[in-house]
């Protein structure tokens, strides 16, 4: 076969996220047999002495030290993501330079967020560090700091933000993180299978009901009350209803909208996601600390990008657990985040289905093809978010290992997957910082989408958040995370 006859892989962010996430997961598994391939990566502990804040994720590599571990982690990510940049046909040298700054600032935010006065949760923690007060954010408060750093640079130092644009890839970073997240959630679910399966069923029911309400109402508002064309109304309805950026782009492509349409909608989604991440976790902590899984599902239905939703779920998990711990209730970590991620993943799966439905409608009825020509079923696959396959794979493999492996393997499973999850944390950080960097409010406003803002604000704050809350309450009220004795 000639070289020309061999099909070339078309690398997309979706496919790269699938491969990169599975690579991290695969490198974690040899640890089950005693071969620790990821233990050299950097991790950050809660600290008062900055010199003791950094370390290696595994004690096997403890002699390496925190600063070398940070350097090796940066180099490993730089190498993998530079290959990704090449696959995406980005200027690799510019990407590498920009990524260096993005990684440095994002990890600095994580380090600052781990300062004891910000991160220590319980009175015992405060006593351990010799402090008498703390904001009790856990070290995941570093996500918030990364977001604020990004917002500051985007709006106060826009020329610097422009230099970083080649490495600002929030959808890529969060998709890699979600692939890795599957294994972490499986370890959590393995001990409580009845609760985990309950969440899956409730999550499916919740997103179907919410989505069918969301999409139709937003489309009606955009068309009837704001006079938008179908070309604008479809990506708007999808971006507000499903999962923001990916949905707007996928459905915009399905109806063959001009490229500017999903791009502007995506920018709008990111701006509102920033607002939601800054506000909703604290609202959830204040009003739903006694019903944490309602809070988790609500964020999955209300926050419209993968990165912001899952990360908001992580922050809410920490905030609610901290408040519950102060009241003497110790919930097992991860269940609020698992609920958010479950709802969000099913919504992501719906993108491919809905893009195919819209493509069929547009092809056959709105802008019909010549007689006899119909939309192909392969378009479902073309629109399907491939990284979801990675999430399912890491979840399924880890769950099978947890349920059917010998006891000596099961004992090593949590720390092994924990090493992979350490990279998930880093990709979350990169996502938060990138979202902030994309949010130059003045520039976006000057591009003339005040009318889009009005539709989004009316839809989001007028009914999406509240309908999502009611549906979350219906399906998740009274379902509580397991407690830690």
N, C-alpha and C positions, 0 to 999 in steps of 0.2 A: 504493500500500500504506500502510495506517495505521501510525502509530508503534507501536501496541500489537501489530501483527502482525510487527514486526521482532524476531527473537530477540536477546536481550541476552547478551553474553559473560559467563559465570560465571568470574570470575578466581579462580584458586587459586594457591598457592605454586608448584606445578608449572608452570603455564602462564606465570606471571610470570617464573620462572627461565628458561624457554625464550626468552621475548621479550627479557629484559634481557641474557642471555648472547649472543644473536644480535646485539643492538644493539652491544655492545662489539666483537664480531668484525667486524661490518660497518663500523664506524668505523675499524678498523685497515686495511682493504683499500685505501682511496684513497691510502695512503702508497706503494703500488706504482706509482702514477702521479705521485708527487711532491707529493701533498697530505697533509701530516702533521696529522691531526686529533686524535691522542691523545698526541703527544709532550710536551705540557705537564704530564702527570701526574707526581706525585712518585715518586721512587725513592730507596732508601737504600743507600749503599755501606758496606762495612766501614770503620770509622773509629777513630782515636784522638783526633782533634780534632773535637769535637762540631759545630763550625761548618761542617765539611766533609762531614758525614754525609748531608745531604739534597741532592737535585738533581732535575733533570728527566730523564725517561726517554729523551728525545731531545736530542742536542746542538743541534738546530735552535732549541730554546727555552732554551738554557743561560743566557742573559742574564736570564731570568725569576727565577732563584734558587730555592733549596730551600723556604723557608718559604712564599712565595706559591704555589708549586706544590702544597704540602701543603694550603693553604687552598682552592685551586681544585679539587683532587681531592675534598676533603671536600664542597664545595658541589655538585659534579656528582653524587656518590653520594647526597647528601641529597635532591637534586631527583628523581632516578630512583626511589629507594627510598621517598620520600614518596608518589609516584604509586602505587607498589606497595602501600603501606599503605592508601591510599584504595581501591584495588581490592579489598583484603582486608577492607575496612570496619573498619579500625582507626582510633582517634582520631589524626588526622594530626599535630596539634600536639604531643600527648604522644609520639608516635613520633619526631618530629623532635628534641625535647628529649632523649629517651633515646638516640637514635642519635648525637647529638653527643658524649655522654659515652662511649658504646661505641666509637665511632671513635677518639676521642682516646686512650683507655686502650689499645685494641688496637694502634694505630700506635706509641704510646710503647713497648709491648712489643717491637715489631719493631725500633725504633730501638735499644733497649737490647741486643737480641739481635745487633745488628750491630757491637757493640763488639769491637775487635780481639782482646782477651783471651778472648772467647767464640767469635768467628767465624773468625779466621784459621786456615787449614788447614795449608798446607805450610811448611817452613822458609823458603822464599823469601818467603812472605807475612809471616811473623814478622819477617824481616830488613827487609822493606819498611816495616813499621810500627814498627821499633825496639823490639820486645818479645822476651822470651826464653821465654815460655810462652803457651799458649793451650789452651782446652778443645776446639778444633777442631770446633765444632758447625756451622760455616758460619753465615750470617746467618739460616738457617731455624731456628736455635735460638730465634728470636723467637716461633715458634709455641708452643714449650713455655712461654716466659715469659707469653705471652697466656693460655694455659690456666691457669697457676698464679695469675695475677692474677684470673681469673674464679673459681677455686676459693676464693681468699682472700676475695673480696667476698661470695660466696654463703654461706660458712660463718662468717665473722667479722663481716661487715657486711650481714646479711640485709635490713635496711630499705632500704639503698642498692640492693641487688640487685633488690628489689621495684620500685623506681622506674625501673629500666632494663628491666623485663620487656617493654614494648611493642616494643623494638628487639632483643630476644633471639630471633632467628629462624635457628637454625643450619641447618635443612634448606633454607631459602630461599637462604642465602648459599652453601652448598656446592653446591647444584644450579646456581646461576649460574656458580660456579667451574668445575664439571665441563663445562658447555657450552663455556666458553672454553678449557678444557684440551684439547678435541678438536683445535683448531688447532695447539697447541704440540706435542702428541704426533705429529701428522702431519708436522710439520717434522722431528722426530727420526726418524720412521719412513721418510721419503722416501729417506734415504741408505742405508738398510739394509732393503730391502723383504722379502728372504727371511726375515730374523730377525723382522720385524714380523708377517708372515703366520703364521710359526711360533708366535708368542706368541698370536695370535688363536685358532688351532686348539687349542692346548694349554689356553688359558683356558676355552674352551667345554667341552672334555672334563672339565676339572678341576671346574668348578662343577656340572655335571650329576651327576657321581659323588658329590661332596661333599654336595650338597644333598639327594639322595635318601637318603643315610645320615643326615645331620643331622636332617632334619625328622621322619622316622619314629621315631628313637631319642628325641628330646626329647619328642615327643608321647606316646610310651609311658611315659617316666619321669614326666611330669606327671600322666597319667591313672592309671597302675597303682600307682605308688609314693608319690605325693603326694595322690592322690584329687581332683585338679582336675576340674571339669566340662569338657565339650567347649568351652563358651564361653570358658573360660580357657586351655585347653590349645592351641587352635589359634593364637591370637595369640602365646602363649609360644613355641611351636614355630617359628612364622614369624619372630618377632623374633630368636630365637637363631640360626636357620638361614640366613635370607636377608640382609636388610640392616637389621635393627633397627626403627627408628621407622617408616619408610615401610611396611615389610612388616607390622608389627603393626597399623597403622592400616588398611591396604588389606584384609588378610585378616579383620580384625575386622569391617570394614564388609561384607565379602562374606558372612559368616555372620550378619550383623545382631546382633553382640554389643553389649551396653550400652556407651555411650561410656567409662565409667570403666575398662573392661577394657584396651583398647589404650593408654589414657593412662598407667595405672600400669605396664604393660609397657614403654612407651616411656621412662618415667622410669628404670626399671631398666636399660634398654639404655644410656642415656646415662651412668649411673654406671659401669657396667662398661667402657664405651668409654673413659672417662677413665683407668681403671686400666690398660687395655691400651695406650693411647697412651703412658702414662708408663713402661711396662715393656718391651713387646715390641720396639720399635726397637733398644734396647740389647742385648736377647737376640739379635736377628737379627744385629747387628753382631758380637757376640762369637762366634757359632757358625757364621754363614753368609756371612762376608765373602768366602770363596772360591767361593761359589755364590749370587751376589746375586739372581738371578731366582727362586730357590727362596724367598728371604726375601720378595721382593715379592709372589709368589703367596700365600704363607702369610698375610701381613697382610690381603690381600684376602679370604681365606676365614675368618680368625679374628676380625677387628674388625668389629663389627656395625652401624656407622652409616656412611653415605657420607662424612660429614665426617671422622670419626675415622680411617676406613680409608685414605682417599686422603691425608690429611695425615700419617698414620703412615707411609705409603709414601714420602712426600716426605722425612720426617725420616730414615727408614732409608736412602733413596737418598744423602742427604748424609753420614750416618755411615759407611756402607760405602765410599763413594767416598773419604772422608777417610782411612779406615784403609788402603784399597788404595793410595792415593797415597803414604802414609807408607812402604809396602812397595815402592814403585817401579812400581805398576801404575796407569795412568791410564784408568779406564773413562769412556766417554762418559756425561755426565749424562743423567738422565731415564728410563733403561731400567727401573730398579727401580720407580720411580713408575708408568711405563707399564704394567708387569706388574700392579701392584696395581689400577690404574684399570681395566685390561682385564677382570680377574676380577670386579671390583666392578660394572662396567657390565653384564656379562652376567647377574650375579645380579639387578641392578635390573630388567633386561628380564623376568626370570623372575617378578617380582612380579605383573605383569598376568596372565600365563598361570596362575600358581598361584591367584590370587584368583578367576579364572574357574572353575577346576577345583573349588575349594572351594565357590564360590557355586552351581555346578551340583549338587554332592553335597548341600549343605544344602537347596537348593530342592526337589530331586527326591526325596531320601531321608530327610533328618533332619527337616526341617520342610516337607513337600511343599505345593506350591500346589494350587489346585483342578485337577481332572482336565483334561488337555489343555494346561495352561499350563506353559511351560518357561522356563529362564533364557535370555536373549537373548545372541547373539554380541556385541552392542554393549557388553556388560559388560566384555569384554576391553579394549576401547578406553577405557572409563570408568576402569578400574583401571590402565591402562598408564601408567608414569611418562613424561610428555610431555617432560621435559627431556632424556631420552635421545635424542630426535629431534634436539635441538640439538647434542648431542655428536657424533652421527653426521654431521650436516650440516657442522659446522666441520671435522671430521676429513676428510671426503670432499672438500670444496671446497679445503682447503689442500693435500691430497695431489695432487689434479688440477692445481692451479696449480704445484706443485713439479715434477711430471713432464712437463707439456706446455706450460709457458710459455717464452717466449724467455729466453735467459740473463740479460739485463739485469733482467728481472722476478724471476727465481729468486733473484738476488743480493740483492734487496730484501725477499724473503719472510720470512726469519728475523727481521730487525730489526722488520719491520712486525707480524708475529705476536707478537714479543716485547713490543711496546707493549700489545697486548691481554692478554698473559700477565701483565703487571705488575698489571693489575686482578684477575686470578685470584689472585695472591699476597695482595692486600688482602682479597678475599673469604674466602680461607683463614684469614687472621688473625681476621676477624670470626666465622668459624665456631668457631675454637678458643676464643676468649674467651666466646662464647655457650654452648658446651658446659660450660665451667667455671662460668658463672653459673647454669646449670640444676642444678648438682650440690650442693644443700644436703643433705648426708648425714643430718643430724639430722632435718630435716623429712620427708624421704622415709621414714626409719625409723619415725617416729611415725605415718605413714599406714598402718602395719600390713601391710607386704608382706614380712615376714621369710620367709614360706614361699615366696614368689616368688623371693626372693634365693637360697634354698637350691636351688631347681630350676635357676636360672640358673647359679649357681656350680658345682654338680655337673656340669651339662651342658657348660659352657664349659671349665672346667679339667679335668674328668674325661675328656672325649673330643673335643669340638669342635676345640680347639687342636691336639691330637695327630693326629686324623684329617686335619685340614687340612694339617698338616706332612707327613704321609706322602704325601698326594695331591699336594702341591706338589713333593715330592721325586721322585715317580714321573714327573710330567709336565715338570718344569723342571730336573731335575738335569743338569748338564753344558752347559746352554745359557747362554752368557756374553754380557754386553753387549759391543759393539765398544769398542775402546780408542782413545784419542786419541794420535797420535804426538807 
